[in-house]
Amino acid sequence: MSTVNVIKSSLDSIQQISEHLHEAVVYLDAGCTESFQFIGAFSLLLEYGARAVCCLENMSPLDMVADWNGTIDSATKVVVITSCLLSDVHRYVLRCLGAHPSIQHCCIFTSISEIAHSAYPDSPLGPDAFREYESLLIQDYEELLNKHKTKSERLDEKNLLENLASEEGWAQLDDKDISHVVTSPSVSSVNEDNLKQREQVLAVSVQHFPMIYCPLSPNFFVLPSGGSVAQASLSAAHEHSLSPGLPPLSTGLASDGEDVPGATLTAHFLYYLASKMDLKLEIFSFGDQSKIVGRLLTDMSSLYDVGRRKRSAGLLLIDRTLDLLTPCSHTDSFFDRVYSALPRREKSPSMHARNSQAQANPNTRVHRAPLDVRIPLDNVFKKDYGTDNFQLLQNFEAFLQGWNSSSTDSKIRDLIDLSNKIQDEKSSGFIEHLFDGSFMAAESFHGTPYLEAVLGRRMKDGSVLVKKWLQETLRKENISVNVKTRPGSATKSELEPMIKALATTDSSFLKNKGVIQLAAATVVALEDLHSDKWNAFISAEKMLHVSAGDTSQSLASQIGDLINKSFLTRSQGGKSKSSQGLISFKDALLLTITGYILAGENFPSSGSTSPFSWQEEHLMKEAIVDAIIENPELSELKFIQGLAEDLEAYRSKISSKELKATEELSLDDFDGDGWGEWGDEDADSASNKEQGYDDMQLKLELRDRVDSLFRFFYKLSGLKSRNAPLRKGSFTSEVGFGGDSFENKGLLYKLLLRALGKYDVPGLEHHSSAVGRLFGRFGLGQAKPSLADQNIILVFVIGGTNGQEVHEAFEALSETDMPNIELIVGGTTLLTPDDMFELLLGNSSYF
């Protein structure tokens, strides 16, 4: 029986729609672009006959020129693959059809099922969503054409601009939406034949394509950040909510049945994922939101599924909010450290950015950061631009110049301008984007499981393994490098010469791009700036853990000390080399969150009160107030928005007073009589009193904001007391697992260890399958299934996961001595500590 492989399953799903890709211009939205980059599907699309693969949000008429399969005839078919709701993607599809007059067939594949479209609260489509959308798209497209049916009218640049700007279809376009359509001279060269083709009936079809996700290994995946499933709200704003990007805090109480968009879309995604992989699910849930998703999945199952020949699999759903400490922590994980050190790709235009319903309620969507990180490869090649050995720039320019050298058509003018831009800006920031790469793109590895091998390693072990891969690759390429290396360690000075030597020629660079990108990413993580800061976090978190095992006073003192040092070092010039000097005030707030979660676990409170005494907490509040007043860079924090101008005026006033006092002191040294000006005392007194009232009002408002911040911290510290299974100590050493190693693990590790060991797990709910319900109707009993009885287990963390948690999940499996179980781990998104700050205290939070 074949092994479950999420990468292979996704590639197979593309093969199943290959007949639609032949001779078509393929458009991918941001979410699909992320997904297809992770699985390495771009070359596969071209292999199946696609003329070109283009970005839907940045559509251009030049897309029709780039025919990679050498077809002479004009393209007549467009395939759009989207990870978003049809209502969100509509304006981009309509813009695409309006800019390509030769298109006769439009095939749309969406990852959101037809039932999910009708169940989604903000979707205007009903149960027959796909057919309804086909009619709506044709209707809007015909309205677009009716404005240009007069014989004398010609579709030039001006008319196209006016036409698209005044489009009154389902989702109105604006100037920004259509800017890419009118910037090319090819728009004005549309001939009469193309105008006649526009009058032909457009054939539209919409189909479901569920296999859009981002696999980092054959058994680990997350959802694309640009897709509707990852961006849908996982909670509504209420007492127990933290962020639309996280499930609400679990209370163990029955749900009020509130319709949460994220729960609906997540349930439909998992149902069709299992269906495509021929899996029959036994569903287990842990957490309030997970129970909702589990019930939705159970309702979707049917007797029809029972009779099909599918493999049985266990699905374990778990709420992220049951364990906020793991994604907030800076562990010694190679994957997490490298991923966090790299800059993210710039955000693509959001599909729902101008949706009227999204504007009315901005918390209905989550603004996820792109998953695709960028590796600054220009750091590797910056010294080699002028050499004879590395001619990538010149080759790229020659490719653009010679691609269609026999044609003088203005359609390639933009490409020639691009080559000139490269030549003129070799030393500018443009070159950085030319060499950017992503160390997670599977197509770069040519089947070599590099990411899978480093996923569970510590930073030192992972970097040494990368060095060994580089050395082995250099030996295969017969390239010698004169660099001193030490066994058992890897440094930036060792890796950089090997990377440059391996990228000496174009062929070697392209052949070994995967290991080059992974090594270059490792170099970034090994740089002093990133490495020292991450180590400072590890040190600070260790101190918090130690203090949490002592007294609340000790823990409060550590938190206050971190806050004070975070802004005192900056106010003194930021020249300190100490570990505390590397931590900013925002970092200190994230550590404060960690401290309060630890306080709630070790010094339980009611959940609405502080785990610390009034005196202990007062010192922390005063430290935060002083930090905000002293540091003008903190005005971007969400909880003090609206006070930035007042705080800046207050700082300027204090500075001017200090300067004035210094000057007066200097003049008094030469003032013999000391009288000054008569009559100024009353005026100064009145002015100072008015300013004093303003200053006092500002400080009172700031203290109110800080009090609200600490009430938010109470929510986090009360997590354990609210949830009965966590409160009763179900995940302690009572089952024979103990020691510091066990206690420092995340909740998923402890949950799997208990469940796979067939120990009772309070709070773990099993959702009856269709077979169980059928037997129940006839009064026939059936043994309660166990997660350990399944040969395949799919764990999905609602709200997101990280590399360390995935590693711990596989570690728990290995410790249970069950080699026959196949484990797959998935999550809503890939979380870093910075992402958690954004979800809890940033613009993506309810606070």
N, C-alpha and C positions, 0 to 999 in steps of 0.2 A: 504494500500500500504506500502511495507516494506521500512524501512529507509536505506539510502545509507550508507554503512560501508566499508571503504577501507580495513580494516583487514579481514573482512569476505569475501570480493570479492577475495582477494589474496589467502586465504585458499581454497575457492571454486575452483579456477583455478587449484590448485594442485590436488584436488579430480578428476578433469576432465582428468588428465593424469595418474591416479592411476594404470591403467592396464599396463602401461609401466614401472612402478616402481617395480612391483612384481618380485621377484627373481633377482633383478639387483643390481649391485654396483653403487651407485649414486655419481657422482663427481660434486661439486659446485665450481665455481670460486669465487674470492674475493667479487665481487659485489653481487652474489647470496647468499653467506654466510652472508653478512650484512643484506640483505633483509629477509632471512629466520630466522635469529636470532631475528629481530624486530617483526616478526609475530608469532614466536614460532612454526616453521614448522618442526623442526628436528624429534620430536616424531611422527608427522603425517607421515613423510616419512617412518619411520620404521613400523608404523601401517599399511601402505599400502603394506608392504611386501618387502621393500628394505633390502638387506643383510647388507649393511653398507653405511654410508654417509661420504665422504672423501673430502679432499681439492685437487682441480685440480692442482694448481700451485706446491704443495708439494707432488705429487703423489709418492707412494711407493709400492713395491710388497707386503708388509705386509697388504695392504688394502684388499687383497683377504682372509686373515686369519680371519679378524674381521667380523664374521658372527653372527649378533645379533639375527637372526631369527632361528638359529639352523639347517640350511640346511646342509646336508652331502655332496652332490655333489658339484663339482667345479662350480664356477660362469661362465656362458656363455654369460652374457648380461651386458653391461655397459650403463648407462644413464648419459649424460653430460648436465648440465643446466648452461648456461652462460649468462651473461649480456653484453657480448662484441661481436664485429664483428667476424665473422667466420675466417677472415684472421688473426686476432690477437690471436685467441684461437687455431689455427691449430696445432702449434708445441706441445702444451700440450696434445691435443687429440692424436696425432700421438705417442708421448712418452708413453702415457697411454696404447695404443693398443700394442705397441712394448714390453711393460713390462709384459703384461698379455696374455700369449699364449693360454689360453682356451677360450678367447672371440670370439663369433661368431656373436653377434648382438651388434651394437652401435647405440644408439638413442640420437640425439643431439637436445636440446631445446634452442633456442636463443631468447632473448628479442628484438632483432633487426629484423624488418620485412624484407621480401624478397624485397619489393620495396625500402626500406631504404638502403639495401645493395647495390643495383644498383645505387641509387642516391648519396651515400656517395662518396666524391671525391677520397679518398685514397683506396677504395675497388676495387679489381680486378674482382669482380663478376658482372654479367650482370643481366638482368631482371628475368631470370630463376635461381636466385642465389642458391637456396637450392639444386636443382638437379645438378647444376654445381659443387657445393661443394661436394656432395655425390660422384660424379665421381672422383674428384680430390683427395679426401681422400682415396678412394679405390686404385687409381693409385699409390699414394705415399706409401700406406701400402704394396702393392704388390711389389714395388721396394725394400722396406725394407726386404721383405721375400726372394726375389730372390737371395740375397747375401748369403743365408744360406741353399740352396737346395742340396748341395753336401752331399752324404751319410755319409761321415766320419766326417762331421762338426757337432760340438755340441755347442749349445748356452750357453757358459759359460760366466763368468763375463767379461773377456777380450774381447770376440767377441761382446758381447752386447755393450760394451763401444765404440769399434771401429766402429760398425755398426751405432749406433745412432749419433756418432760424425761426420761421413762422409755422413749422410743422405742429399740428394740433392733434397728434395721435395720442396713444396711451400714455407715453412719458415724453413730455416736451423737451426738445434739445435746446441748448443755449450756445453762445458763441464759443465757449471753451470746449464743448463737446465736438464741434465741427471744425475746429482750427486746423486739424491735420488733413481735412479733406480739401481745403482750398489753398494750401500752401504750395502745391506742385503745379508746374506748367502743363502737366499732362491732362489736367481737368479741362482746360480750354481747348484741347485738341480732340474732343469727342466728336466723331463724325456722324453722318446721317444714318449709317447702318446701325450704329449703337443706339441711336434714338428709336429706330424701328424695333430693335430688340427689346427696348424698354416697354413697348406696347404688348409684348407677348405675355401670356399668363405665367405668373411666377408660381412654381410648385414648391410648397413648404411642407416639411415633415418634422415632427418633434418626437424624440425617443429618449428613453431613460438609460443613462450610463452611470451606474452607481460607483464604479471602482476608481474614484478619484480621491487619493490620499497620498501621503508622503512617507514612504518606507525608508528607514535608515538602515535596516538590515532585513533579512528574510523573516524575522519574527518580532519586529518592532516598527511601529508606524504611528504617525500623528496626522491630524487633518490639516489641509492647507489653510494658511492664515487668511487668504483672500476669499475663501468659500463661505457660503451662507451658513453651513452647519457650525463652523468655528466662530463665526461672527454673531450668531443668534444669541439672544440673552438667555442665560441660564438661571436667572432669578429676577423677580420683580422687586422694586424698592419697598421694603418693609422692615420691621424691627430686626429680623434675623439675617438680613441681606448685607453683604459686604461689597459686592461688585456685580455688574451684569455678566462679567466673564467668569464668575465662580458660582457654584451652587450655594443656596442659603445654608446657614449653619444648621446642622442637624439637631433636632430636639427630641427625636424618638417618638413624636406625636404623629397622629394620622394627618395626612395632607388634606388641605381644604379643597383639593381638586382644581386649583388654579392652573390655567392653561399657560405653560411656559414654552415659548417658541423653541428654545434650545433643547428642551427635553423631547419635544415632538420630532424635530429634525434628527437628533441623535439616535432616537429609537428607530426611525425609518432607515437611517444609514446602516446601522448594525444589522437590521433585519435583512436588507438586500445584500450586504457584504457576506453574511453567512449563507444566504441563498446562492450567490455566485460561487462560493467556495464549497458548495454542496455539504454544508454543515447543518445538522439539526440540533438546536440549542436547548440545553437545560440551564435556566436562567437563575442566577443568584445575585442578590443586591445587598449593599451595605451603605446605608445613608439614606436620608429622606428623598433627595433628588433621584438617586439610583433606583429607589423603589418605584418612583413614578415612571421612569424609563422602563423598568422591568415589567410593570403592568401594561404599558403600551405595547411592548414587544409580545407579551403573552396574548393580548387581544388581537394582535396581527396574525398570530399563528392559527392554523386551521387544520382540519382533518386531511385536507389535500396534501399538506406537508408531511403527514405521518406516513402515508403510503409510499412516498418516494424513497429511493435508495440513497440515503445520505448517511454520512458518518455522524455519530453523536459527539457533541462537544459541550463543554461547560462554559458559560459566559458569566464572568464575575464583574459586576459593576460596582464602583466605589466612588464616593464623593471626595473631591479634592479638599474640601473644607474640613474633613475629618482629620487631615494631617497637613496643616499649613507650614509646619516647621521644616519638613524635608525640602520643598522647593525654595524656601527662603535661605537655606543654609549653603555655605561655601565649602563643599567637601573636596577631598583630594582626588576628584574624578578627572581623568584625562579628557574625556569627551566634554564634560561641563566646563572645564577651565578653558579649553580651546574655543568652544562655541561662544562662551561669554566674552572672550578677548577680541573676537572678530567683529567688525562693523556689519550691520545689516544692510541688505539691499534697500534702495529707496522705495517708499511706498508707491504703488500704482494707484491711479485714480479709483476711488472707492465706487463700487457699483451702486451703493445706496446713498452716496454723499448728498445727492440733491432730491432724494425721495421725500415728498411732502410729509408722509407719515413719520419718517425717520427724523425730520427736522422738528416736527411737533413733539416727539418723544425721543430725545437723543439717546436715552438709556436702553432703547430696544435693541441696539446693536453694540457689538464690542469691536473696538479698533485694535486688532491684533498687529503686532510688529511682524514684518515678513520673516519667514523661516529661513530664507536663503541668505546665508552670510557671504560676505565678500572678502576674498583674500588679496591683500595688496601685493600682487606679484611684481609690481614695478620696483619694490624694494630689492627684489632679487636681480632684476635686469637693469637697474638704473645706471650701472657703471658700464654697461655693454651696448648702449645705443649706437655708439660710433664705431664699434669693432667690425671686422670683416667676418667674424665667425657667426654672429647672430644678426640675421637680416630680416627678422620678422616684419618690422615696419615697412621696409622696402618691398617685401613680397606682398604684403597686404595692399600697398598702394598699387603695385603692378597688377594685382588681381582686379582691383576696381577699374583701372584704366583699360585693361584688356578684355574685360568680361564681355563687352559688346562693342568692340573696337570698329566693327564694320558699319555700325549705325551711328548716325549723328542726331538721332531723335533726342529731343529735350527731356525725355523720360529718365535718362541716366545722368542728367546734369547734377542732381542732388548727390549722387554717388561720387562723381568726380570732385564736387565741392568738398565732400567728406575726406577724400584722399588728400586734397590740398590742405585741409584743416589739420590732418595728421602731420603733414610735413612741416606746417608752420608752428605747431604746438607740441613738438616732441618734449619740450622741457616744462610744459604746463600741466595742469591737473587733468587734462583730457586723456593723457597717456595712462593714468591710473585706471580709468574705466576700460581701456582697451585690454589691459592685462588682468583685470579682475577675474577671479575664479571662485568656485565653491567646492570645498573639500567634501561635501556630502553628495555631489552628483554621481550617481551610480555608473553612468556611461563613461566616466573618466577612468574607472578602475578595471574595465574590460573583464568583469567577472571575478576579480580578486576581492575577497571579503575583508578589505582593510578596516572598514568601520566596525564590522562585527567583531574583529579581533581586538580593537582598542576600546570598545564600549565599556567593558567592565574593569579597566586597568587604572591604577593610580597614575599621577602625572609623570613621575620618574620612570615607571615601568613602560608607560605608553610612549614616551619620548625615546627611550632606549630601543624599543621595538621599531619605531619609525627610522631611527638611525641604521638599524640592521637592514631594513628594507632598502634604504638608499644604498648601502654598501653592496648588497646583493645585486641590485639593479645596475650599479656601476660596473660590477664584474661581468654581468651579462652583456653589457654594451661595450666591454673592453675599454673602459675609460679609467685612467689612473688619476688620482687626486693626492696632492702632497699636503696632507693635513694630519696633525697629531690628534689621536683620539684616545680616550681613556675608557676601558671596559667598565660597564655598569653605570654609565652616566651619559648624558647627551646635553650639549650646550649649543647656544646660538652660533658661536665661533666654529664649532665642528660641523653643524648642519649646513650653514650658508655656502661654503665652498663646494660641498657635494651637490647641492641643488643647482648651483650655477654651472658646474661641470656637466651635469646631466641635461641641462637645457642649452648646451652649446650649439647644437644644430636643431633645425626645425623638425626633422624627422624624430630625433630623440625626444624633443619636447612634447610633440603630439603623441608619441607612442607611450610615454611615461608620465603623461599629464596628471594622472590620478595621484601617484606617489609624490610628485613634485608639489601639487597643491596641498596635500596633507602635510608634507614636511614644512612648506612655507607657512601653513597655519600654525604648526607647532612652534616655529620660530617666533611668531607674533606672541604666542602665549608665554614663551620663555623670556621675552624682553623684561627688563627690570621693572618698568612701570606697571605692567599687568601682573607679573609674578609676585612682586613685593606687596601690591595691594591685596591680591587674593590671599596671600599668606597672612597678611595683617587681619583680614576677616576671619580666617581660620583660628588665629590666636585669640581674637576677641570673643568669638563664639565659644571656644573652649573655656575661657574665663567665666562666661555667663553660665555655662553648664556646671562648672565647679561651684560657683556661688549659689546656683539654684539648689544644689545639694546641701548647702549650709543653712543660712538664714535669709529671710526676706530682706533684712537690713543690709546684708552683704551683697545681695543681688541688686538692690536699689542703688547702692553705692557704686557698683560697677557700671550700671546704666548711666547714672549721672556723670561719672568720670569720662565715659566715652563721649557723651554730648558736649561736655566742657572742652575736652581736648580737641574735638572736631572743629570748633570755631576759634579757639584760642591760638592754635598753630597758624591758622589762616590770617588772623588779625595781626600776628607778629611777623608776617611776611611769607609764611608757608615754606620756610627753609629747613624745617625739621626733617631729619632722616628717620625718626622713630616710626615704629609701626602705627602708632596712633595718629601721626601726622599724615598718613596716607588715606585716612578715613575722613570723608567729607561729612557735612551735617546730614545730608540725605542718607548717607550710609549709616550714620548713627541712629537715624529714625528707623531704618530697617532692623538694626540691631536691637532697638527698643522693642520692636514688634516681637523679635525672638525672645527677648527678656520677659515680656508679659506672657507669652505662650508658656514659657518654662515656669513662670510664677504660678500660672493657673494649674499646671500639672503638679507642682510641689507644694503650693500653699493655696488650696482650693478656696474659691469665693463663690458667692451666689450667682455670678455672671453679670450682675448689674452694679456691683461694687468692686472696689480695688482690692487686689491681693496684697497690697502694701498698706502700711499705716499712713495716716494723714501727713505726718512729718516727713516720712520717706518720700512720698509722692510730691509733696510741696517743693522739695529741693529739685526734683526732676523737672517740674513745671517751670520753675524759675530759671533753670539752665536753658530750657528751650526758648523761653521768652527772651532772655539775654542773647541767645544765638541769633534769633530772628532780627532783633534790633541792631546787632553788630554787623550782620552779614547782608549786604544788599543783593547778593546773588540768590537769596532764598525767596524772592518775590514770586517765583514761578510755582511754588508749592500751592497745591489746590486749596488747602484749608486756610490760607491767608490771602486768597485772591480778593481783590478789591481794596486791599490795604497797601499796595505797593507804593502808590504816590504819596500817601500819608507817611509811610515809613521813610521814604526817601527825603521828604521835607523835614521830618524830625531829625534825621541824621545830619542833614545840611545845617539845621538850626544849631544842633549841638556842636558841630565843627566850627561854625562861625562864632559861637559863644566862647569856645575855648581859645580861638585865635584872638578875639577881642580882649579876653581876660589877660592874655599874654602881652598884648600891646599896651593895655592900661597899666599893667605892672611895670612895664619898661618905662612909661612916661612918669609914673609916680616917683621914680627914683630921682627925677629932676624937678619935681613940683615942690617948691619950698613951702607955700602956704597951705596946700592941701584943701582949698575951699571948693574948687570946681565951679559949676554953673548953678546959680540959685534957681529954684522953681522946677528943676528937672526931676526931683524925687517923686512927686505925685504922678507925673506922666509915666515915668519908668515903672512905678508900682502898678498902675493900671494896665500897662502893656504886658508886664510879666504875669499879672493875674490872668489876663485873657489867654496868653500863651500857655499858662499852667493848666487852665481848664481844658484846652485843646489837647495838650500832651497827656493829661490824665484820662481824657476820653479815649484817646488812641490806645493807651496802655490797658484800659479796662476792656476795650473791644478785643485787643490781642489776647488778653488773658481768657476771655470768653471763648475765643477760637481754640486756644490751647486746652481749655477744660473740655470742649467738645472732642478734641483729639484724644484725650485720655478716656473719655467715655467710650470711644471707638475701641481703644485698647482693652477696655473691660470685656467687650464682646469676645475678643480673641482669647483672653485669659479664662473666660467662662465656658470655653468649648467643651472641656472634659466634664464639667458639672452639669451641662445641659443634656449630654448624651449618656443614656443609662449604660450601654455596653462598655463605654470608655471609663465611666465613673466607677464601675464595679471592679475595675482592675482585671478585665478579661485577658489582657495582653501582657501579663507579667510572667514570672518564671514558674508559675504553678504547674505548667505542663512539662516541666523538666528542662526548659530552656532558661538559662539565666546568665548572670555576669554582665559586665559593662558592655561587651560586644552586642549582646541581645538588646539591652536597654537603649543603646544608641542607634538602633536600626529604625527605619521608618515603619509606618503602620502597615503598608502593603506587605512587607517582609513578614511581620508578625502574623498578619491575617492568613497569608498563604501557608505559613509554617503550621498554624493550628488546623486550618481546613484540610491540608494535605495529610496531616497526621491523624485525621479523623477525630479530632477533639471537638467538643461542642464550642460553637462561636455564637455567643449571645448577640442578637441584632442582625445576624446574617439571615436574610429571608430567601426562601426558595419559592419561585413562581411556578405553579403547576403547568405542565405542558399539556398539549391537546390530548395526549393519551391519558394522562392523569385525570383530566376533566371528564373524559369519556367513561373511564372506569368508575369515577365518582358518581356519575349519573345512575349507574346500575348497582351502586352500593358495594362495589368490589374494592377492597383495600389494596394499596400498593406501597411498597417500602419507600421511605423518604430518600430521594437520591442524595448522594454526597458528591462534592466537587472532586474528591479524590478518586471517584469511580470512573472519571472521564479520561480518555486517552489524549484528548485535545482540550486545552484550557485557554480561553481568550479572556484576558483581563483588560478592561477599559476604564481608565480614570477620567471621570467627568470633570472637566476643568483644566486638565493638562497634567503632564508628568515631566520628569527630567532623566538624564542618563544614569544618575546614581540610583534612583528608585528602580529603574529597569534592571540594573545590575543586581540589586538586592533581591528582586523578584526571582531571577534565575539562580541566585545563590540559595534562596529558600528551597527552590525545586531540587537543587543538587544535594542539599542537606537532608531531604526526606527520603533519599535513596529510591526514587521512582524514575528510572531511566526511560521507561516507555511513554511517559507523558510528554507531549509537545506543548510548549508554552508560547503564546503570542501575547505581547503587551502593546496596547494602544492608548491613546489619550487625545483629548480635544486639541491640545497644542503642546509645543515644546517650551518649557518654562525655565527661565533663568532668574536669579535673585532680582535683577533689574525689572524683569517682567512682573514679578510679584509685587514690587514697590508700586509699579504703575497700576496694577489691579487693586491694591489695597489703599494707597494714598494718592495715586496720580489721577489723571483725567479719566481713567477707566473705572474709577471707584464710585460708590454711592456716597462716600463721606464728603 
